Amino acid sequence: MKALKWVGMGLAALVIGTAAIGYVLLARFDVEQMRALIQDGAKDATGRDLVLAGDIDLAISLHPSIEVTDVRFGNASWGSRPDMATLAGFALEVSAIPLLSGEIKVNRLVLDGADVLLETDAEGIGNWSFAPSDSAATGASEGGAGTIPRIDELMLRDSKLTYRDGRTGHVMELWLNEASIRQIDGFLTIAGDGAYGGTPFTISGKVGDLAALLSGAPIPLEIELGVAGAVFKASGRIVDAKPDLDIAATGASLADLSALSGSPLPMIGPYDVKGHLGADGDAFTVAGFAARFGGSDLAGDLGIALGGERPRFTASLTATTIDLADLGTAGGDQAAPDVTSPYVILDTPLPLDALAAFDADLTVAVGALEIDDKTTVNDLAMTLTVAGGSLSVDPFTARYGGGTIAGSLALDVGAEATRLTFKTTVDDLDYGQLAKTYGVTDKVAGTVDIAIDLAGAGTTPRAIARTLDGRTEITGDKGTIDNQLLAVVAVGLGDVMGPLFGGKDETPLNCIVSRFAIAGGVATSDAQVIDARTFAVAGTGTIDLRDETLNMQFDTSSSQTALVSLAIPFNVGGTLKNPSVTPDPAGAALAAAKIAGTAFNPLAALGAMAALGGGGESGGNACAAAIESQPAAVKSSVIPSVEEAEAVIEDVGGEVGEAVEGVAGGVAEGLNNLFGSD
């Protein structure tokens, strides 16, 4: 026991003696010599100048410390400023005893007023690429990696980190009011606050210690970041510099993060997002992605690959409900619509530049897409592809208004022109249900089928419309129509058509047909037919999408003797934005002939419209004829020309002419009453 006692006393004496000798040596150490050693060592190691311009204070103890003020470290020769980093001051405290065994234990390192600039040149080379001297490089290769210091606490106060991209000129700035990194139980615990892009943030958490960071072993990580009212969390590990993390984000609105993104973000929120972030090479994935924003939800898997010519996004997403009201609108002032424009079709450029910035393969399925408080699209499913700046949505399917929708869309960006193709079919669209939903009337019933096949070229909707080719077709079977509906749909049209309804609240419909052939931006009617129990309406003409002008002619017929005189033809002119409805003078003469024919030869008088089969309770013949006929035949059978009207008048003989003359005043008076003329 006495031997152990003397051994212990000897070791204590050795430690105290060694510390005393070290103290004496450090106390007599020349500060200026130390300054020169440090500066020369930095020059050898990095090829850059390190200047310790201020005072150097050395405190000698078992925990010796050094404080230095006004420190500057040189930038690359091509840098945007002379110094890569400056320090108002730093303080370093180490433990003396571990130095005896070659261990460097830093108790505390404090950096005050640090201003660090990280930047790249036009070729992407960073100013953190150093060029050590030959002797320093040789020493490093012979001496190995050296001893890894243990830093128990690192403090940063009033510091700034700036990153400048030499290729784009983009600059990012991170301010730290105060931040600390402490080594506790094998972890580096982190806590701090500052601002990024002028937006305050707080950060806390822990990460594997310095030895783990440098060893290449998996690094455990648990971080929480609070910024602009949002909270971001990540927990898991980093393996071979790749994330294997559970991530989550919550906040009141994405718009609160607009200052961070550099552009206005939409008013989406409150939001709650989570998933698992992983990586494989240059590809990153978010598996088990789940998000809720407002009353909407979205779930699935996401991915982005960065190794190609452009980033490539992949996603397979499903949603129970997406309410567009939850998506909000982008922040900032919105451009007001141009009320002075004579056009309805917009001249807004398509987002071709955005499409050229990335590739994508997305599949989306939405149970209910709520467009507004009255419009819901159900069972929406689509496959979307973006490649080389071109967009394809093929197929897309949905249910809307009691009907089913299926189709495809492609926006192909070629060397000479951008071409849009659009195809869709709608089966059993319940226009009665839609009219009731939108408050038009609750006395309309019936369904229609729609087929659209269009193609055009251009970079704006208006340019595409001016070059449009294709066909559109709408067909409907039996239904009913409210007698005031046309007055609601088009100003003036109800005045022309209203008397034909016979004064009842609603009129049974036999069928509806609307067909247009479109070439070079001009839509030419193949058939426009409404066949009801008491009347028929047939039309022809053109809609010129190049200037949006209307040139449509409609004739009317009635099987009711008392209503024949009111079956007045009319024209629809003007533009899509400002249409006009006026009676047709040539058609008015034909209507007079019908009146005369009713008295002397009813078949001859109604012969001009007999081909329609309309205005009868059996109905359907007019629509069937329109569907089966070629465009030229439909035109000749649906709309009698002025010459045909004259022929009808001649056929009924002189007495018809006298009758026409007799009723002309009555017809004119009826038109005046209809249109408010004097």
C-alpha positions as CSV (number, residue, x, y, z in Angstrom):
1,M,0.0,0.0,0.0
2,K,2.9,2.4,0.8
3,A,4.3,1.6,-2.6
4,L,1.1,2.6,-4.3
5,K,1.0,5.8,-2.2
6,W,4.5,6.8,-3.3
7,V,3.7,6.0,-6.9
8,G,0.6,8.2,-6.7
9,M,2.5,11.0,-5.1
10,G,5.2,10.6,-7.8
11,L,2.7,10.8,-10.7
12,A,1.1,13.9,-9.1
13,A,4.5,15.5,-8.8
14,L,5.2,14.7,-12.4
15,V,2.0,16.3,-13.6
16,I,2.5,19.4,-11.5
17,G,6.0,19.7,-12.5
18,T,5.2,19.3,-16.2
19,A,2.4,21.9,-15.9
20,A,4.8,24.2,-14.1
21,I,7.5,23.8,-16.8
22,G,4.8,24.4,-19.5
23,Y,3.6,27.5,-17.7
24,V,7.1,28.9,-17.5
25,L,7.7,28.2,-21.2
26,L,4.4,29.7,-22.3
27,A,4.9,32.7,-20.0
28,R,8.2,33.4,-21.6
29,F,6.8,32.8,-25.2
30,D,7.2,35.7,-27.6
31,V,3.7,36.8,-28.8
32,E,5.1,38.2,-32.0
33,Q,6.9,35.0,-32.6
34,M,3.6,33.2,-32.1
35,R,1.9,35.6,-34.5
36,A,4.5,34.9,-37.2
37,L,4.3,31.1,-36.7
38,I,0.5,31.1,-37.1
39,Q,0.5,33.3,-40.1
40,D,3.3,31.3,-41.9
41,G,1.6,28.0,-41.1
42,A,-1.7,29.2,-42.6
43,K,0.2,30.4,-45.7
44,D,1.9,27.0,-46.1
45,A,-1.4,25.1,-45.6
46,T,-3.7,27.1,-47.8
47,G,-1.6,29.4,-50.0
48,R,-3.6,32.3,-48.6
49,D,-2.7,35.1,-46.3
50,L,-3.9,35.0,-42.7
51,V,-3.4,38.3,-40.9
52,L,-3.7,38.6,-37.2
53,A,-3.8,42.4,-37.1
54,G,-5.0,43.0,-33.6
55,D,-3.9,42.2,-30.1
56,I,-3.0,38.6,-29.0
57,D,-3.6,37.9,-25.3
58,L,-2.4,34.6,-23.8
59,A,-3.6,33.3,-20.4
60,I,-1.5,30.6,-18.8
61,S,-3.2,27.9,-16.6
62,L,-4.1,24.3,-16.7
63,H,-6.7,25.5,-19.3
64,P,-4.6,28.0,-21.3
65,S,-6.5,30.4,-23.6
66,I,-5.7,32.8,-26.3
67,E,-7.7,35.8,-27.6
68,V,-7.1,37.5,-30.9
69,T,-8.8,40.5,-32.5
70,D,-9.0,41.8,-36.1
71,V,-8.4,38.6,-38.0
72,R,-8.5,38.5,-41.8
73,F,-8.1,35.5,-44.2
74,G,-7.4,36.1,-47.9
75,N,-9.8,35.3,-50.7
76,A,-9.1,33.6,-54.0
77,S,-7.3,35.8,-56.6
78,W,-10.5,36.1,-58.6
79,G,-12.7,36.7,-55.7
80,S,-15.2,39.6,-55.5
81,R,-13.5,41.1,-52.4
82,P,-10.0,40.8,-50.8
83,D,-10.9,38.7,-47.8
84,M,-12.8,35.4,-47.8
85,A,-13.4,35.8,-44.0
86,T,-12.9,38.4,-41.3
87,L,-13.3,38.1,-37.6
88,A,-13.7,40.9,-35.0
89,G,-12.2,38.5,-32.6
90,F,-11.9,34.9,-31.4
91,A,-11.2,33.2,-28.1
92,L,-9.7,29.7,-27.7
93,E,-9.4,27.7,-24.6
94,V,-7.7,24.3,-24.5
95,S,-6.9,21.7,-21.8
96,A,-3.2,21.5,-21.1
97,I,-2.9,18.0,-19.6
98,P,-4.3,16.1,-22.7
99,L,-1.6,17.8,-24.7
100,L,0.9,15.6,-22.9
101,S,-0.5,12.6,-24.7
102,G,-0.9,14.4,-28.1
103,E,-4.7,14.9,-27.7
104,I,-6.1,18.3,-28.6
105,K,-9.1,19.1,-26.4
106,V,-10.7,22.5,-27.1
107,N,-12.9,23.5,-24.2
108,R,-14.3,26.5,-25.9
109,L,-14.0,28.4,-29.2
110,V,-15.8,31.7,-29.6
111,L,-16.1,33.6,-32.8
112,D,-17.3,37.2,-32.7
113,G,-18.3,39.2,-35.7
114,A,-17.4,36.6,-38.3
115,D,-18.1,37.6,-41.9
116,V,-17.5,34.7,-44.2
117,L,-17.9,34.8,-48.0
118,L,-18.3,31.6,-50.0
119,E,-18.4,32.2,-53.7
120,T,-17.8,30.5,-57.1
121,D,-16.3,31.9,-60.3
122,A,-18.0,31.7,-63.8
123,E,-16.8,28.1,-64.1
124,G,-18.2,27.0,-60.8
125,I,-14.9,26.7,-58.9
126,G,-15.3,27.7,-55.2
127,N,-13.1,30.0,-53.3
128,W,-12.8,27.3,-50.6
129,S,-10.4,25.4,-53.0
130,F,-7.0,26.0,-51.5
131,A,-3.5,25.6,-53.0
132,P,-1.1,24.6,-50.2
133,S,2.6,25.0,-50.6
134,D,4.7,22.0,-51.8
135,S,6.3,21.6,-48.3
136,A,2.9,21.6,-46.7
137,A,1.5,19.1,-49.1
138,T,4.5,16.8,-48.6
139,G,4.2,17.0,-44.9
140,A,0.6,16.2,-45.0
141,S,1.2,13.1,-47.1
142,E,4.0,11.9,-44.9
143,G,2.4,12.7,-41.6
144,G,-1.1,11.4,-42.3
145,A,-4.4,13.0,-41.3
146,G,-3.0,14.2,-38.0
147,T,-4.9,14.4,-34.7
148,I,-8.6,15.3,-34.8
149,P,-9.3,18.0,-32.2
150,R,-12.2,17.5,-29.8
151,I,-14.2,20.7,-29.5
152,D,-16.5,20.7,-26.6
153,E,-18.2,24.1,-27.3
154,L,-18.3,26.4,-30.4
155,M,-20.0,29.8,-30.1
156,L,-20.8,32.2,-32.9
157,R,-22.1,35.7,-32.2
158,D,-23.2,38.5,-34.6
159,S,-21.9,36.5,-37.6
160,K,-22.7,36.5,-41.3
161,L,-22.4,33.9,-44.0
162,T,-22.8,34.9,-47.6
163,Y,-22.9,32.6,-50.7
164,R,-22.5,34.1,-54.1
165,D,-23.0,32.1,-57.3
166,G,-20.6,33.3,-60.0
167,R,-22.6,31.8,-62.8
168,T,-25.9,33.3,-62.0
169,G,-25.0,36.2,-59.7
170,H,-27.5,35.0,-57.1
171,V,-26.6,35.9,-53.6
172,M,-27.8,34.3,-50.3
173,E,-27.1,35.7,-46.8
174,L,-27.4,34.0,-43.5
175,W,-27.1,35.9,-40.2
176,L,-26.5,34.4,-36.8
177,N,-27.4,36.4,-33.8
178,E,-26.0,33.7,-31.6
179,A,-25.4,30.0,-32.1
180,S,-23.8,27.3,-30.1
181,I,-22.6,23.8,-30.8
182,R,-21.8,21.6,-27.8
183,Q,-20.5,18.1,-27.6
184,I,-22.6,16.1,-25.2
185,D,-22.8,12.2,-24.9
186,G,-21.4,11.6,-28.4
187,F,-23.6,14.2,-30.1
188,L,-23.2,17.8,-31.2
189,T,-26.2,19.7,-29.8
190,I,-27.1,22.8,-31.8
191,A,-29.1,25.8,-30.8
192,G,-29.3,29.2,-32.4
193,D,-31.2,32.0,-33.9
194,G,-30.7,34.4,-36.8
195,A,-32.2,35.4,-40.1
196,Y,-32.1,34.2,-43.7
197,G,-33.1,36.6,-46.5
198,G,-34.4,39.0,-43.8
199,T,-36.7,36.3,-42.3
200,P,-35.9,35.3,-38.7
201,F,-35.4,31.7,-37.8
202,T,-34.5,29.4,-34.8
203,I,-32.7,26.1,-35.0
204,S,-32.2,23.3,-32.4
205,G,-31.3,19.6,-32.3
206,K,-28.4,17.3,-32.4
207,V,-26.1,15.5,-34.9
208,G,-23.3,13.0,-34.6
209,D,-20.0,14.4,-33.1
210,L,-17.0,15.5,-35.1
211,A,-15.4,12.1,-35.0
212,A,-18.5,10.5,-36.6
213,L,-18.6,13.3,-39.2
214,L,-15.0,12.6,-40.2
215,S,-15.1,8.8,-40.0
216,G,-17.6,8.1,-42.7
217,A,-19.9,6.2,-40.4
218,P,-23.7,6.8,-40.4
219,I,-24.4,10.2,-38.8
220,P,-27.5,10.4,-36.6
221,L,-29.4,13.6,-36.9
222,E,-32.4,15.3,-35.3
223,I,-33.1,18.9,-36.2
224,E,-36.0,21.3,-35.8
225,L,-36.1,24.6,-37.7
226,G,-38.7,27.3,-37.0
227,V,-39.1,30.1,-39.7
228,A,-41.9,32.5,-40.6
229,G,-44.4,30.7,-38.4
230,A,-43.5,27.3,-40.0
231,V,-41.8,24.3,-38.2
232,F,-39.6,21.9,-40.2
233,K,-38.4,18.7,-38.6
234,A,-35.9,16.0,-39.8
235,S,-34.8,12.9,-37.9
236,G,-32.8,9.9,-38.9
237,R,-29.3,9.6,-40.2
238,I,-27.0,10.6,-43.0
239,V,-25.3,7.6,-44.7
240,D,-22.4,8.2,-47.1
241,A,-23.5,11.9,-47.4
242,K,-27.1,10.7,-48.4
243,P,-30.3,11.4,-46.3
244,D,-32.2,8.7,-44.7
245,L,-34.6,10.9,-42.8
246,D,-38.2,11.3,-41.7
247,I,-39.2,14.9,-42.5
248,A,-42.2,17.0,-41.6
249,A,-43.5,20.5,-42.0
250,T,-46.4,22.4,-40.5
251,G,-47.5,26.1,-40.9
252,A,-50.3,28.5,-41.3
253,S,-49.7,29.4,-44.9
254,L,-47.1,28.9,-47.6
255,A,-47.4,32.6,-48.4
256,D,-45.5,33.3,-45.2
257,L,-42.4,31.7,-46.8
258,S,-42.5,33.9,-49.8
259,A,-39.5,36.0,-48.6
260,L,-37.4,32.8,-48.4
261,S,-38.4,31.5,-51.8
262,G,-37.7,34.8,-53.6
263,S,-41.1,34.8,-55.3
264,P,-44.7,35.0,-54.2
265,L,-46.1,31.7,-52.9
266,P,-49.8,30.8,-52.9
267,M,-52.1,31.2,-49.9
268,I,-52.1,27.4,-49.1
269,G,-52.8,26.4,-45.5
270,P,-52.9,25.6,-42.8
271,Y,-50.7,22.7,-44.0
272,D,-49.2,19.6,-42.5
273,V,-46.7,17.6,-44.7
274,K,-44.6,14.5,-43.9
275,G,-42.7,11.8,-45.6
276,H,-39.4,9.9,-45.7
277,L,-36.5,11.5,-47.6
278,G,-34.0,9.1,-49.2
279,A,-31.4,9.2,-52.0
280,D,-29.8,7.0,-54.5
281,G,-27.0,8.6,-56.4
282,D,-28.4,11.9,-57.9
283,A,-32.0,10.8,-57.3
284,F,-33.9,11.9,-54.2
285,T,-37.2,10.3,-53.1
286,V,-40.0,11.1,-50.6
287,A,-41.8,7.9,-49.8
288,G,-45.0,7.8,-47.9
289,F,-45.7,11.5,-48.7
290,A,-48.8,12.8,-47.0
291,A,-50.1,16.3,-47.0
292,R,-53.2,18.1,-45.7
293,F,-53.9,21.7,-46.5
294,G,-57.1,23.2,-45.4
295,G,-59.8,20.6,-46.2
296,S,-57.7,19.0,-48.9
297,D,-55.4,16.0,-48.8
298,L,-52.7,14.4,-51.0
299,A,-50.7,11.3,-50.6
300,G,-48.2,9.1,-52.5
301,D,-44.6,9.0,-53.5
302,L,-42.4,11.7,-55.0
303,G,-39.0,11.8,-56.6
304,I,-36.5,14.1,-58.3
305,A,-33.5,13.0,-60.3
306,L,-30.7,15.6,-60.8
307,G,-28.2,13.7,-62.9
308,G,-29.7,14.4,-66.4
309,E,-29.8,17.5,-68.6
310,R,-32.8,18.7,-66.6
311,P,-34.3,17.8,-63.3
312,R,-36.8,15.0,-63.7
313,F,-39.8,14.8,-61.3
314,T,-41.8,11.7,-60.7
315,A,-44.9,11.3,-58.6
316,S,-47.8,8.9,-58.0
317,L,-50.4,10.8,-56.1
318,T,-54.0,10.2,-54.8
319,A,-56.4,12.5,-53.1
320,T,-59.8,12.1,-51.5
321,T,-60.6,15.8,-51.9
322,I,-58.9,18.8,-53.3
323,D,-60.6,22.1,-52.9
324,L,-59.1,24.8,-55.2
325,A,-60.1,27.4,-52.5
326,D,-57.5,25.7,-50.3
327,L,-54.8,26.3,-52.9
328,G,-55.5,30.1,-52.8
329,T,-53.8,32.5,-55.2
330,A,-50.2,33.6,-55.6
331,G,-49.3,36.6,-53.4
332,G,-48.9,40.1,-54.7
333,D,-51.1,42.2,-56.9
334,Q,-52.9,40.3,-59.7
335,A,-53.1,41.8,-63.2
336,A,-56.6,43.1,-63.9
337,P,-58.4,41.7,-66.9
338,D,-58.2,43.9,-70.0
339,V,-61.8,45.1,-70.3
340,T,-60.9,47.2,-73.3
341,S,-59.9,44.1,-75.4
342,P,-62.4,43.2,-78.1
343,Y,-61.5,39.5,-77.6
344,V,-62.7,36.7,-75.3
345,I,-59.9,34.2,-76.1
346,L,-56.8,35.2,-74.1
347,D,-53.5,36.2,-75.7
348,T,-51.5,35.2,-72.6
349,P,-48.3,33.2,-73.4
350,L,-48.3,29.6,-72.6
351,P,-45.7,28.6,-69.8
352,L,-43.3,27.1,-72.4
353,D,-40.2,28.4,-70.6
354,A,-41.3,26.7,-67.4
355,L,-42.0,23.4,-69.2
356,A,-38.5,23.6,-70.7
357,A,-36.9,23.7,-67.2
358,F,-37.7,20.2,-66.1
359,D,-39.0,16.8,-67.2
360,A,-41.8,15.0,-65.3
361,D,-43.9,11.8,-65.1
362,L,-46.9,12.1,-62.9
363,T,-50.0,10.1,-62.2
364,V,-52.8,11.7,-60.3
365,A,-56.2,10.4,-59.0
366,V,-58.6,12.7,-57.2
367,G,-61.9,11.6,-55.7
368,A,-63.4,15.0,-55.7
369,L,-61.9,18.2,-57.2
370,E,-63.9,21.1,-55.9
371,I,-63.4,24.0,-58.4
372,D,-65.8,26.3,-56.6
373,D,-68.9,26.1,-54.3
374,K,-71.0,24.8,-57.2
375,T,-68.6,22.9,-59.4
376,T,-67.2,19.5,-58.4
377,V,-65.4,17.1,-60.8
378,N,-65.4,13.5,-59.5
379,D,-63.1,10.6,-60.0
380,L,-60.5,12.6,-61.9
381,A,-57.5,10.5,-63.1
382,M,-54.7,11.6,-65.4
383,T,-51.2,10.7,-66.5
384,L,-49.0,13.8,-67.2
385,T,-45.7,13.8,-69.0
386,V,-43.3,16.6,-69.6
387,A,-40.2,15.9,-71.8
388,G,-38.0,18.3,-73.7
389,G,-40.4,21.2,-73.1
390,S,-43.5,19.3,-74.5
391,L,-46.5,18.4,-72.4
392,S,-48.8,15.4,-72.7
393,V,-51.9,14.5,-70.6
394,D,-52.9,11.1,-71.9
395,P,-55.3,9.9,-70.8
396,F,-57.5,11.9,-68.5
397,T,-60.9,10.7,-67.2
398,A,-63.5,12.2,-64.9
399,R,-67.2,12.5,-64.0
400,Y,-69.0,15.8,-64.1
401,G,-72.6,16.9,-64.3
402,G,-73.8,13.3,-64.2
403,G,-71.7,12.5,-67.3
404,T,-68.4,10.8,-68.0
405,I,-65.4,12.6,-69.6
406,A,-62.4,11.0,-71.3
407,G,-59.7,12.5,-73.5
408,S,-56.2,13.6,-74.1
409,L,-54.1,16.8,-74.5
410,A,-50.7,17.4,-76.0
411,L,-48.6,20.5,-76.3
412,D,-45.7,19.7,-78.7
413,V,-42.9,22.1,-78.9
414,G,-41.2,21.8,-82.3
415,A,-38.4,23.6,-84.1
416,E,-40.8,25.7,-86.1
417,A,-44.0,25.9,-84.1
418,T,-45.7,24.8,-80.9
419,R,-48.8,22.6,-81.6
420,L,-51.7,21.8,-79.4
421,T,-54.0,18.8,-79.9
422,F,-57.1,18.2,-77.7
423,K,-59.5,15.3,-77.9
424,T,-62.4,14.6,-75.5
425,T,-65.7,12.9,-75.3
426,V,-68.5,13.6,-72.8
427,D,-71.3,11.1,-72.4
428,D,-74.6,11.8,-70.8
429,L,-73.9,15.3,-69.5
430,D,-77.0,16.3,-67.6
431,Y,-77.6,19.9,-68.7
432,G,-80.8,20.0,-66.5
433,Q,-78.7,19.2,-63.4
434,L,-76.2,21.9,-64.4
435,A,-78.8,24.5,-65.1
436,K,-80.3,23.9,-61.7
437,T,-76.9,23.9,-59.9
438,Y,-75.9,27.2,-61.4
439,G,-79.3,28.8,-60.7
440,V,-80.4,29.2,-64.4
441,T,-83.6,27.3,-64.0
442,D,-85.0,24.1,-62.4
443,K,-87.4,23.4,-65.3
444,V,-84.8,22.0,-67.8
445,A,-84.1,18.3,-68.2
446,G,-82.1,16.3,-70.6
447,T,-78.6,15.0,-71.4
448,V,-76.2,15.6,-74.2
449,D,-73.1,13.8,-75.6
450,I,-70.1,15.9,-76.7
451,A,-67.2,15.1,-79.0
452,I,-64.3,17.5,-79.6
453,D,-61.2,16.9,-81.7
454,L,-59.1,20.0,-82.2
455,A,-55.6,21.0,-83.2
456,G,-53.8,24.3,-83.6
457,A,-50.4,25.9,-83.5
458,G,-49.1,28.9,-81.5
459,T,-47.8,30.1,-78.2
460,T,-51.0,31.7,-76.9
461,P,-54.6,30.5,-76.8
462,R,-55.6,33.2,-79.3
463,A,-52.8,32.2,-81.7
464,I,-53.9,28.6,-81.5
465,A,-57.6,29.5,-82.0
466,R,-56.6,31.4,-85.2
467,T,-55.1,28.2,-86.7
468,L,-57.5,25.7,-85.3
469,D,-58.6,22.7,-87.2
470,G,-61.0,19.9,-86.2
471,R,-64.6,19.2,-85.3
472,T,-67.1,19.6,-82.5
473,E,-70.4,17.8,-82.0
474,I,-73.1,18.0,-79.4
475,T,-76.2,15.7,-79.6
476,G,-79.0,15.3,-77.2
477,D,-82.2,13.2,-76.9
478,K,-85.5,13.9,-75.3
479,G,-85.8,16.5,-72.6
480,T,-87.6,19.7,-71.5
481,I,-86.7,23.3,-71.7
482,D,-88.0,26.3,-69.7
483,N,-89.6,28.9,-71.8
484,Q,-87.4,31.7,-70.3
485,L,-84.1,29.9,-70.7
486,L,-83.1,31.4,-74.0
487,A,-83.8,34.9,-72.7
488,V,-81.3,34.2,-69.9
489,V,-78.7,32.6,-72.1
490,A,-78.5,35.3,-74.8
491,V,-79.9,38.8,-74.8
492,G,-82.4,39.3,-77.5
493,L,-82.7,35.6,-78.4
494,G,-85.5,35.1,-76.0
495,D,-87.4,37.9,-77.6
496,V,-87.2,36.1,-81.0
497,M,-87.8,32.6,-79.7
498,G,-90.1,33.3,-76.8
499,P,-93.4,33.5,-78.7
500,L,-92.9,30.0,-80.2
501,F,-93.2,28.3,-76.8
502,G,-96.9,28.8,-76.8
503,G,-97.1,30.5,-73.4
504,K,-96.4,27.3,-71.4
505,D,-93.8,27.1,-68.6
506,E,-91.8,24.5,-70.4
507,T,-91.6,22.7,-73.8
508,P,-90.7,19.1,-74.4
509,L,-87.6,18.7,-76.5
510,N,-87.2,15.9,-79.0
511,C,-83.5,16.4,-79.7
512,I,-80.6,18.8,-80.0
513,V,-77.7,18.7,-82.5
514,S,-74.8,21.1,-82.9
515,R,-71.9,20.3,-85.3
516,F,-69.0,22.5,-86.4
517,A,-66.2,21.7,-88.9
518,I,-63.2,24.0,-88.2
519,A,-60.5,24.8,-90.6
520,G,-57.9,27.5,-90.5
521,G,-59.6,29.1,-87.4
522,V,-63.0,29.3,-89.1
523,A,-65.8,27.2,-87.6
524,T,-68.5,26.3,-90.1
525,S,-71.8,24.9,-89.0
526,D,-72.7,21.5,-90.3
527,A,-75.9,21.5,-88.4
528,Q,-77.6,23.5,-85.6
529,V,-81.0,22.0,-84.7
530,I,-83.3,22.2,-81.8
531,D,-86.4,20.1,-82.3
532,A,-89.3,20.6,-79.8
533,R,-92.9,19.5,-79.7
534,T,-94.3,22.8,-81.0
535,F,-91.4,24.2,-82.9
536,A,-88.0,23.6,-84.6
537,V,-85.0,25.9,-84.9
538,A,-82.3,25.2,-87.5
539,G,-79.1,27.2,-88.1
540,T,-76.0,27.5,-90.2
541,G,-73.2,30.0,-90.6
542,T,-69.7,30.5,-89.3
543,I,-67.7,31.6,-86.2
544,D,-64.4,33.2,-87.3
545,L,-62.0,32.5,-84.5
546,R,-59.4,34.7,-86.1
547,D,-61.3,37.8,-85.2
548,E,-64.1,36.2,-83.1
549,T,-66.9,37.4,-85.4
550,L,-70.2,35.6,-85.6
551,N,-72.2,35.1,-88.8
552,M,-75.0,32.7,-88.0
553,Q,-78.5,32.4,-89.5
554,F,-81.4,30.6,-87.9
555,D,-84.8,29.7,-89.2
556,T,-87.8,28.7,-87.2
557,S,-90.9,26.5,-87.8
558,S,-94.0,25.6,-85.8
559,S,-96.6,22.9,-86.1
560,Q,-99.1,25.0,-84.3
561,T,-101.2,27.0,-86.7
562,A,-101.7,29.8,-84.3
563,L,-97.9,30.2,-83.9
564,V,-96.8,30.0,-87.5
565,S,-96.8,33.7,-87.9
566,L,-94.5,34.0,-85.0
567,A,-91.8,31.7,-86.4
568,I,-89.5,34.5,-87.4
569,P,-86.0,33.7,-88.7
570,F,-83.1,35.6,-87.1
571,N,-79.4,36.3,-87.4
572,V,-76.7,36.2,-84.8
573,G,-73.8,38.6,-85.5
574,G,-71.3,40.7,-83.7
575,T,-68.5,39.0,-81.8
576,L,-68.1,36.4,-79.1
577,K,-67.7,39.2,-76.6
578,N,-70.6,41.3,-77.9
579,P,-73.0,39.1,-79.9
580,S,-76.2,40.6,-81.4
581,V,-79.5,39.0,-82.4
582,T,-81.6,40.6,-85.2
583,P,-84.6,39.3,-87.3
584,D,-83.7,38.2,-90.8
585,P,-85.5,40.3,-93.5
586,A,-85.4,37.5,-96.1
587,G,-86.7,35.1,-93.5
588,A,-89.5,37.5,-92.6
589,A,-90.8,37.2,-96.2
590,L,-90.7,33.5,-95.9
591,A,-92.7,33.6,-92.7
592,A,-95.3,35.7,-94.5
593,A,-95.5,33.0,-97.2
594,K,-96.1,30.4,-94.5
595,I,-99.0,32.4,-93.2
596,A,-100.6,32.5,-96.6
597,G,-99.9,28.9,-97.2
598,T,-101.7,28.0,-94.1
599,A,-104.9,29.2,-95.6
600,F,-104.6,27.8,-99.1
601,N,-101.9,25.0,-99.1
602,P,-100.5,24.1,-95.7
603,L,-98.1,21.6,-97.1
604,A,-96.6,24.1,-99.6
605,A,-96.4,26.8,-97.0
606,L,-94.5,24.6,-94.5
607,G,-92.5,22.8,-97.2
608,A,-89.5,24.9,-96.6
609,M,-89.1,23.6,-93.1
610,A,-90.7,20.2,-93.7
611,A,-87.2,18.6,-94.3
612,L,-86.5,19.4,-90.7
613,G,-89.3,17.2,-89.5
614,G,-89.5,19.7,-86.6
615,G,-92.2,21.3,-84.7
616,G,-94.1,18.0,-84.3
617,E,-94.9,15.8,-81.4
618,S,-93.3,12.8,-83.1
619,G,-90.1,14.8,-83.4
620,G,-86.6,13.6,-83.8
621,N,-86.7,13.7,-87.6
622,A,-84.9,17.0,-87.9
623,C,-82.0,15.8,-85.7
624,A,-81.8,12.5,-87.4
625,A,-81.6,14.2,-90.8
626,A,-79.0,16.6,-89.5
627,I,-76.8,13.8,-88.2
628,E,-77.1,11.6,-91.3
629,S,-76.7,14.4,-93.8
630,Q,-73.5,15.7,-95.3
631,P,-72.8,19.3,-94.5
632,A,-74.0,20.6,-97.9
633,A,-77.2,18.7,-97.7
634,V,-77.8,19.8,-94.1
635,K,-77.3,23.4,-95.1
636,S,-79.8,23.2,-98.0
637,S,-82.4,21.3,-95.9
638,V,-82.1,23.3,-92.7
639,I,-81.9,26.9,-94.0
640,P,-83.9,27.8,-97.1
641,S,-82.2,30.4,-99.2
642,V,-83.9,33.6,-100.3
643,E,-84.4,32.0,-103.7
644,E,-86.2,29.1,-102.2
645,A,-88.4,31.4,-100.2
646,E,-89.3,33.2,-103.4
647,A,-90.1,29.9,-105.1
648,V,-92.5,29.0,-102.3
649,I,-94.3,32.3,-102.7
650,E,-94.6,31.8,-106.5
651,D,-95.9,28.2,-106.1
652,V,-98.9,29.2,-104.0
653,G,-100.1,31.5,-106.7
654,G,-101.3,35.0,-106.9
655,E,-103.7,34.7,-103.9
656,V,-100.7,34.0,-101.7
657,G,-99.0,37.1,-103.0
658,E,-102.0,39.1,-102.0
659,A,-102.1,37.5,-98.6
660,V,-98.4,38.2,-98.1
661,E,-99.0,41.9,-98.9
662,G,-101.9,41.9,-96.5
663,V,-100.0,40.4,-93.6
664,A,-96.8,42.3,-94.2
665,G,-97.9,45.1,-91.9
666,G,-98.8,42.6,-89.2
667,V,-95.4,40.9,-89.4
668,A,-93.7,44.3,-89.2
669,E,-95.7,45.3,-86.3
670,G,-94.9,42.0,-84.5
671,L,-91.2,42.6,-85.0
672,N,-91.5,46.1,-83.7
673,N,-93.2,44.8,-80.6
674,L,-90.6,42.1,-80.1
675,F,-87.6,44.4,-80.4
676,G,-88.9,47.6,-78.9
677,S,-88.8,49.5,-82.2
678,D,-91.1,52.4,-83.1
